[in-house]
Amino acid sequence: MIYNQKMAVEEIIKQSVSEAKQLNQKQRRNWVRKMLNYYGGNATNQYIESYFNSSAFQEVPCYNANFTRRFVNKMSRIYTVGANRNVNKQYDLLTIKKDARMKHVERMTRLMGTVATQIIYKEVNGMPYFDYRPVYYFNVHLKDAFTPSAIMYPLLMQPDDVSFVEKCEWAYWDESIYAHYDEDGNIIEEYEHGYGVLPFLFTHREEQIDEFYVDGANDIVDCNEHVNIAMTEMQLGLRFQMFGQPYMTGVDSDKRIERAGSDQIIDLPEGATFDIVSPQGNIESVIENIKFQVDLVAQNNHLYVQFAQDGGETPSGIALKIIDLERFEDYQYDL
């Protein structure tokens, strides 16, 4: 009896741990999708629609600013003009695509904190070379808290493939085995890949602290989301209150009220009044608040932002060097 109770407790514990891990994986996958959407500027309205009534978007479209890409690209400076490698000519030919691929990998690492890149050996028309494929959403098995021994990731994003109607399929890699399986765990294909090592490079935005994954550009994306909300609010305010809010008093509520333009005369009954109330909101203060948010997140990432309408004198070269000093120190550290 005691043995059966112990087995039941162990099963409950395993199930709860499994459910917690699945929830964490789902949350991370949604987070990765959100980061990629803000970087690409695609479908970002889905993240702020819940803050508005559905009828609001019948008046104005959701505002979609995208400075996440510009900030992230500006922060990624290691592979701006490639890299010098002192190996040999054969290695240069094998890695002919490396600079272009790694430039993108650096940007994605800045954006998401941790990225896995698969190193693939290929031959085209008898010419061998290495290719580099970044993987944004993935799970890992770890030797310790920081060292992966295996990786699993989805093979296809179904919405992008009109011919793909089956269940989601996954890939598994370790230092010797490659396996292709479906979401129910059924293995479709499996073989020894022969590399002898896990053929993935894991890049991190910062030094790992207490877990394998490193946080990405959350502050930039969050600021981008706040700006989209504020700008949508401002557009709604302009839509409804740009020319003030007309109102009438002393008119029977059951009497039909016709709209009137500037070239029409309104016939009001005795004692009735007609007026227009100007909006109390200050659009300039809203714009200043938005600029403050963008400037603050830029400073926190050692970036310098100057708005076109600010005017003023053009800063000297020395002034720009001083402003860029902290970012230059970060650049040297990354190198």
C-alpha positions as CSV (number, residue, x, y, z in Angstrom):
1,M,0.0,0.0,0.0
2,I,2.8,2.4,0.9
3,Y,4.7,1.4,-2.2
4,N,1.7,2.3,-4.4
5,Q,1.3,5.6,-2.7
6,K,4.9,6.4,-3.3
7,M,4.6,5.6,-6.9
8,A,1.5,7.8,-7.2
9,V,3.3,10.7,-5.5
10,E,6.3,10.3,-7.9
11,E,4.0,10.3,-10.9
12,I,2.2,13.4,-9.7
13,I,5.6,15.2,-9.2
14,K,6.8,14.2,-12.6
15,Q,3.6,15.3,-14.2
16,S,3.7,18.7,-12.5
17,V,7.3,19.3,-13.4
18,S,6.6,18.3,-17.0
19,E,3.6,20.7,-17.2
20,A,5.6,23.5,-15.7
21,K,8.4,23.0,-18.3
22,Q,5.8,22.9,-21.1
23,L,4.3,26.2,-19.9
24,N,7.8,27.8,-19.7
25,Q,8.5,26.6,-23.2
26,K,5.2,27.9,-24.6
27,Q,5.8,31.3,-22.9
28,R,9.3,31.5,-24.3
29,R,8.1,30.6,-27.8
30,N,5.5,33.4,-27.7
31,W,8.1,35.8,-26.4
32,V,10.5,34.9,-29.3
33,R,7.7,35.4,-31.8
34,K,6.9,38.8,-30.2
35,M,10.6,39.9,-30.4
36,L,10.8,38.9,-34.1
37,N,7.5,40.6,-34.9
38,Y,8.7,43.9,-33.4
39,Y,12.1,43.6,-35.1
40,G,10.4,43.0,-38.5
41,G,7.5,45.4,-37.8
42,N,5.0,42.8,-38.6
43,A,1.5,42.4,-36.9
44,T,2.5,44.4,-33.9
45,N,-1.1,45.6,-33.5
46,Q,-2.0,42.3,-31.9
47,Y,0.0,43.2,-28.8
48,I,-1.8,46.5,-28.1
49,E,-5.4,45.8,-29.3
50,S,-6.4,44.5,-25.9
51,Y,-5.8,48.0,-24.4
52,F,-8.5,49.5,-26.6
53,N,-12.1,49.0,-27.3
54,S,-12.7,47.1,-30.6
55,S,-14.7,50.1,-31.9
56,A,-11.6,52.3,-31.6
57,F,-10.0,50.7,-34.6
58,Q,-13.0,51.4,-36.7
59,E,-12.0,55.1,-36.3
60,V,-8.2,54.9,-36.8
61,P,-5.8,52.1,-37.6
62,C,-3.4,50.9,-34.9
63,Y,-0.2,52.9,-35.0
64,N,2.9,50.8,-35.9
65,A,6.2,52.5,-35.2
66,N,9.3,50.3,-35.6
67,F,12.5,51.6,-34.0
68,T,13.4,48.2,-32.5
69,R,15.2,47.1,-35.8
70,R,17.1,50.4,-36.0
71,F,18.2,50.3,-32.3
72,V,19.2,46.6,-32.5
73,N,21.1,47.1,-35.8
74,K,22.9,50.1,-34.4
75,M,24.0,48.2,-31.4
76,S,25.4,45.4,-33.6
77,R,28.8,46.6,-34.7
78,I,31.1,43.6,-34.7
79,Y,30.3,42.3,-38.3
80,T,29.7,45.7,-39.9
81,V,32.6,45.3,-42.3
82,G,33.4,41.6,-41.8
83,A,36.3,40.1,-39.9
84,N,40.0,39.4,-40.5
85,R,40.8,35.7,-40.1
86,N,44.4,34.4,-40.2
87,V,44.0,30.7,-41.2
88,N,44.5,29.9,-44.8
89,K,43.0,30.4,-48.3
90,Q,41.1,27.1,-48.1
91,Y,39.4,28.2,-44.9
92,D,38.5,31.5,-46.5
93,L,36.8,29.7,-49.3
94,L,34.9,27.4,-46.9
95,T,33.7,30.4,-44.9
96,I,32.8,32.7,-47.8
97,K,29.3,33.2,-46.4
98,K,30.3,33.5,-42.8
99,D,30.5,37.4,-42.5
100,A,27.1,37.9,-44.0
101,R,25.5,35.1,-41.9
102,M,27.2,36.2,-38.7
103,K,26.2,39.8,-39.1
104,H,22.6,38.6,-39.0
105,V,23.3,36.3,-36.1
106,E,24.8,39.1,-34.1
107,R,21.7,41.2,-34.6
108,M,19.4,38.3,-33.6
109,T,21.6,37.7,-30.5
110,R,21.2,41.4,-29.5
111,L,17.5,41.1,-30.0
112,M,16.8,37.8,-28.2
113,G,19.7,37.3,-25.9
114,T,20.6,33.7,-26.9
115,V,20.6,32.3,-30.4
116,A,21.6,28.8,-31.7
117,T,23.3,28.7,-35.1
118,Q,23.6,25.5,-37.0
119,I,26.9,25.0,-38.9
120,I,26.2,23.0,-42.1
121,Y,28.7,21.5,-44.5
122,K,27.6,21.8,-48.2
123,E,28.8,21.3,-51.7
124,V,27.5,23.1,-54.8
125,N,29.0,22.2,-58.2
126,G,31.9,20.5,-56.5
127,M,32.7,23.6,-54.3
128,P,32.5,22.9,-50.6
129,Y,31.6,25.5,-48.1
130,F,30.1,26.1,-44.6
131,D,26.6,27.6,-44.2
132,Y,25.2,29.1,-41.0
133,R,21.5,28.8,-40.1
134,P,20.2,30.7,-37.0
135,V,17.6,29.0,-34.9
136,Y,15.5,31.4,-32.8
137,Y,13.2,29.1,-30.8
138,F,14.8,25.9,-29.4
139,N,15.0,23.7,-26.3
140,V,18.3,22.2,-25.0
141,H,19.5,19.4,-22.8
142,L,22.3,20.6,-20.6
143,K,25.5,18.9,-19.3
144,D,25.5,21.6,-16.6
145,A,23.7,24.9,-16.2
146,F,25.5,26.5,-19.1
147,T,26.7,23.7,-21.5
148,P,24.2,22.2,-23.9
149,S,24.6,18.5,-24.9
150,A,21.6,18.3,-27.3
151,I,19.1,20.7,-29.0
152,M,15.5,20.4,-30.2
153,Y,13.7,22.8,-32.4
154,P,10.6,23.0,-34.8
155,L,11.4,22.3,-38.4
156,L,8.7,24.4,-40.0
157,M,6.5,27.4,-39.2
158,Q,3.3,26.0,-40.6
159,P,1.5,29.4,-41.4
160,D,4.3,30.1,-43.9
161,D,4.0,26.8,-45.8
162,V,0.6,26.4,-47.6
163,S,1.3,22.7,-48.4
164,F,2.1,21.8,-44.8
165,V,-1.1,20.5,-43.1
166,E,0.3,17.8,-40.8
167,K,1.4,18.2,-37.2
168,C,4.4,20.2,-36.2
169,E,7.7,18.4,-36.8
170,W,10.8,18.7,-34.8
171,A,14.6,18.1,-35.1
172,Y,16.9,16.6,-32.5
173,W,20.7,16.9,-32.6
174,D,23.4,15.7,-30.2
175,E,27.1,15.0,-30.8
176,S,26.3,11.8,-32.7
177,I,22.6,11.5,-33.5
178,Y,20.1,13.4,-35.7
179,A,16.4,12.6,-35.3
180,H,13.3,13.9,-37.1
181,Y,10.1,13.4,-35.1
182,D,6.5,14.7,-34.8
183,E,4.9,16.5,-31.9
184,D,3.7,13.2,-30.5
185,G,7.2,11.9,-30.2
186,N,7.0,9.5,-33.1
187,I,10.4,9.3,-34.9
188,I,10.2,9.8,-38.6
189,E,13.9,9.6,-39.4
190,E,17.0,8.9,-37.4
191,Y,20.7,8.5,-38.3
192,E,24.3,9.1,-37.1
193,H,25.4,12.5,-38.6
194,G,29.1,11.8,-38.2
195,Y,30.3,15.2,-37.0
196,G,31.4,14.0,-33.6
197,V,30.3,17.2,-32.0
198,L,27.0,19.1,-31.5
199,P,27.0,21.1,-34.8
200,F,25.6,24.3,-33.3
201,L,27.1,27.5,-32.1
202,F,25.3,29.2,-29.1
203,T,25.8,33.0,-28.9
204,H,24.8,35.1,-25.9
205,R,24.3,38.8,-25.7
206,E,25.8,39.0,-22.3
207,E,27.7,36.7,-19.9
208,Q,25.4,34.0,-18.6
209,I,24.4,34.5,-14.9
210,D,22.2,31.9,-13.4
211,E,20.8,30.0,-16.4
212,F,21.5,29.1,-20.0
213,Y,19.3,31.7,-21.7
214,V,20.3,35.4,-21.6
215,D,17.7,38.2,-21.7
216,G,17.4,40.1,-25.0
217,A,16.3,43.6,-25.9
218,N,13.2,43.6,-23.7
219,D,13.5,47.2,-22.8
220,I,13.6,48.3,-26.5
221,V,10.6,46.2,-27.4
222,D,8.6,47.3,-24.4
223,C,9.3,50.9,-25.2
224,N,8.3,50.3,-28.8
225,E,5.0,48.9,-27.5
226,H,4.4,51.9,-25.2
227,V,5.1,54.3,-28.0
228,N,2.6,52.4,-30.2
229,I,-0.1,52.7,-27.5
230,A,0.6,56.4,-26.9
231,M,0.6,57.2,-30.7
232,T,-2.6,55.3,-31.2
233,E,-4.2,57.2,-28.3
234,M,-3.0,60.5,-29.8
235,Q,-4.4,59.6,-33.2
236,L,-7.8,58.7,-31.6
237,G,-7.7,62.1,-29.8
238,L,-7.0,63.9,-33.1
239,R,-9.8,62.0,-34.8
240,F,-12.4,62.9,-32.2
241,Q,-11.3,66.2,-30.8
242,M,-9.2,68.0,-33.4
243,F,-11.9,70.6,-34.1
244,G,-13.5,70.5,-30.6
245,Q,-16.6,68.8,-29.4
246,P,-19.9,70.5,-30.4
247,Y,-22.8,70.5,-27.9
248,M,-26.3,72.0,-27.5
249,T,-28.4,72.9,-24.5
250,G,-32.1,73.8,-24.2
251,V,-33.1,71.5,-27.1
252,D,-35.7,68.7,-26.8
253,S,-33.9,65.4,-26.7
254,D,-36.5,63.8,-28.9
255,K,-36.1,66.4,-31.6
256,R,-33.8,65.3,-34.5
257,I,-30.6,67.2,-34.6
258,E,-29.1,67.8,-38.1
259,R,-25.4,68.1,-38.7
260,A,-24.4,71.6,-39.9
261,G,-21.4,72.8,-41.7
262,S,-19.7,76.2,-41.8
263,D,-21.9,77.3,-44.7
264,Q,-25.2,76.4,-43.0
265,I,-27.3,78.2,-40.3
266,I,-28.7,76.4,-37.3
267,D,-32.2,77.4,-36.2
268,L,-32.2,77.2,-32.4
269,P,-35.3,77.4,-30.2
270,E,-35.6,80.2,-27.7
271,G,-33.2,79.7,-24.7
272,A,-31.1,77.1,-26.5
273,T,-27.3,77.4,-26.9
274,F,-24.8,75.9,-29.3
275,D,-21.1,75.8,-28.6
276,I,-17.9,73.9,-29.3
277,V,-15.6,72.8,-26.4
278,S,-11.9,72.7,-27.2
279,P,-10.0,69.6,-26.0
280,Q,-8.0,69.9,-22.8
281,G,-5.3,67.5,-23.8
282,N,-1.9,68.9,-24.9
283,I,-0.6,67.1,-27.9
284,E,2.9,68.7,-27.5
285,S,3.3,67.3,-24.0
286,V,2.3,63.8,-25.4
287,I,4.9,64.1,-28.1
288,E,7.5,65.2,-25.5
289,N,6.7,62.2,-23.3
290,I,7.1,59.8,-26.2
291,K,10.5,61.4,-27.1
292,F,11.5,61.1,-23.5
293,Q,10.7,57.4,-23.5
294,V,12.7,56.8,-26.7
295,D,15.6,58.8,-25.5
296,L,15.8,57.1,-22.2
297,V,15.8,53.6,-23.6
298,A,18.4,54.8,-26.1
299,Q,20.7,56.1,-23.4
300,N,20.4,52.9,-21.4
301,N,21.7,51.1,-24.5
302,H,24.5,53.7,-25.1
303,L,22.8,55.0,-28.2
304,Y,22.4,58.7,-29.1
305,V,19.1,59.9,-30.5
306,Q,18.5,63.4,-32.1
307,F,15.0,64.3,-33.3
308,A,14.7,66.2,-36.5
309,Q,12.5,68.9,-35.1
310,D,14.8,69.6,-32.2
311,G,17.1,71.9,-34.2
312,G,20.0,73.4,-32.5
313,E,23.7,73.5,-33.4
314,T,25.4,70.5,-35.0
315,P,27.6,68.9,-32.4
316,S,31.3,68.9,-32.9
317,G,33.3,65.7,-33.6
318,I,34.8,65.8,-30.1
319,A,31.3,66.1,-28.6
320,L,30.1,63.1,-30.6
321,K,33.1,61.1,-29.4
322,I,32.3,61.9,-25.8
323,I,28.6,60.9,-26.3
324,D,29.7,57.7,-28.0
325,L,32.4,56.8,-25.4
326,E,30.3,54.2,-23.4
327,R,29.1,52.5,-26.6
328,F,32.7,52.4,-27.9
329,E,33.8,50.7,-24.6
330,D,31.0,48.1,-25.1
331,Y,32.2,47.6,-28.6
332,Q,35.8,46.9,-27.5
333,Y,34.5,44.5,-24.8
334,D,32.5,42.6,-27.4
335,L,35.6,42.3,-29.7
